[in-house]
Amino acid sequence: MSAENVRGFLAIAAAANRGDVDGVLRLTDPEIDLVPLRAPVQGSYSGHEGIRQFMADNEETFETFEVDYPDVRDLGDQVLALGTLRIRGKGSGAETEVPSTILCTFRDGLAVRFKDYGDRAQALEAAGLSE
């Protein structure tokens, strides 16, 4: 099942990059807990309605919102993904690239928790790993 989880994670990332809300929803549990990097300021998102809101917020705020995960690790019921988030603000045109380190938990083939730690060391620690 774990290789399936890696494929599922990559499919979620690809759907998010396309702005395909339905594609993301098909791969996530109706009760998913989404904790993006900006959660300390804006809070987390719960369930499919939270996914819809997160993606709508991104559409409203960013001209570009793209993730790239060249290092995806199979951890059984979890996937650790290390990469970057590239954003460009609407209006300002300001563009930045920030680290994105996701720990995604799967159950029955669906993502149930998706947390971006931002910091590689914190994500590795949360996954019970070290460099």
C-alpha positions in Angstrom: 0.0 0.0 0.0 2.9 2.4 0.7 4.0 2.7 -2.9 0.4 3.5 -3.7 0.6 6.3 -1.1 3.6 7.8 -2.9 1.7 7.8 -6.1 -1.3 9.3 -4.3 0.8 12.1 -2.9 2.3 12.9 -6.2 -1.1 12.9 -7.8 -2.4 15.3 -5.1 0.6 17.7 -5.8 0.0 17.5 -9.6 -3.7 18.2 -9.2 -3.0 21.1 -6.8 -0.6 22.6 -9.4 -3.3 22.4 -12.0 -5.8 24.0 -9.7 -7.9 20.8 -10.0 -10.0 20.9 -6.8 -11.9 17.7 -7.7 -8.7 15.9 -8.4 -7.4 16.8 -4.9 -10.7 15.8 -3.3 -10.7 12.4 -5.0 -7.5 11.6 -3.2 -8.2 13.0 0.2 -10.4 11.7 3.1 -13.6 13.8 3.7 -12.2 14.5 7.2 -8.7 15.5 6.1 -6.7 17.9 8.3 -4.6 20.3 6.1 -1.9 22.2 7.9 -0.2 24.5 5.4 3.0 26.5 6.1 0.9 29.6 6.9 -1.3 27.8 9.5 0.3 29.6 12.5 -1.1 32.8 11.0 -4.2 31.7 9.2 -5.1 28.3 10.8 -5.5 24.9 9.4 -8.2 23.6 7.0 -10.5 20.8 7.8 -12.3 18.3 5.5 -13.2 18.7 1.9 -14.7 22.1 2.5 -11.3 23.1 4.0 -9.5 21.9 0.8 -11.9 23.9 -1.3 -11.3 27.0 0.9 -7.5 26.5 0.8 -7.5 26.3 -3.0 -9.8 29.3 -3.3 -7.6 31.3 -0.9 -4.6 30.4 -3.1 -6.4 31.4 -6.3 -7.5 34.7 -4.7 -4.0 35.6 -3.3 -1.5 34.1 -5.8 -1.0 34.4 -9.5 1.3 31.4 -9.2 1.1 28.6 -6.6 3.3 25.6 -7.5 4.8 22.9 -5.6 7.8 20.7 -6.6 8.9 17.6 -4.6 12.0 16.0 -6.1 12.5 13.9 -2.9 9.5 11.8 -1.9 10.0 9.1 0.7 7.8 6.1 1.3 7.3 5.7 5.1 4.5 3.1 5.0 1.3 4.9 6.0 3.1 8.2 5.7 4.9 10.0 2.8 7.6 12.5 3.5 8.1 15.0 0.6 10.9 17.5 0.5 10.8 20.3 -2.1 9.8 23.8 -2.7 6.8 26.0 -3.0 6.9 28.8 -5.6 4.4 31.6 -5.3 3.8 34.9 -7.1 1.5 37.4 -5.5 -1.5 38.8 -7.4 -1.2 42.5 -7.9 2.3 42.8 -6.5 3.9 40.3 -8.8 6.4 39.5 -6.1 7.7 36.0 -6.5 9.4 33.8 -4.0 10.4 30.2 -3.5 10.3 28.7 0.0 11.1 25.2 1.3 8.2 22.9 1.6 8.5 19.8 3.7 5.3 17.7 3.8 4.5 14.8 6.1 1.3 13.3 4.6 -0.6 10.4 6.4 -2.7 8.0 4.4 -5.5 5.6 5.5 -7.2 3.3 3.1 -5.6 5.0 0.1 -6.7 8.5 1.0 -4.7 11.4 2.6 -6.0 12.1 6.1 -3.4 14.6 7.3 -1.2 16.9 5.3 1.2 19.1 7.2 3.8 21.4 5.7 6.6 21.8 8.3 8.6 24.2 6.0 11.7 23.2 7.9 13.5 20.0 6.8 14.8 19.1 10.2 11.4 19.5 11.8 9.7 17.3 9.2 12.4 14.6 9.5 12.0 14.7 13.3 8.2 14.4 13.0 8.7 11.4 10.8 11.1 9.8 13.2 14.0 10.3 10.9 17.3 12.1 10.9 19.7 13.3 8.3 
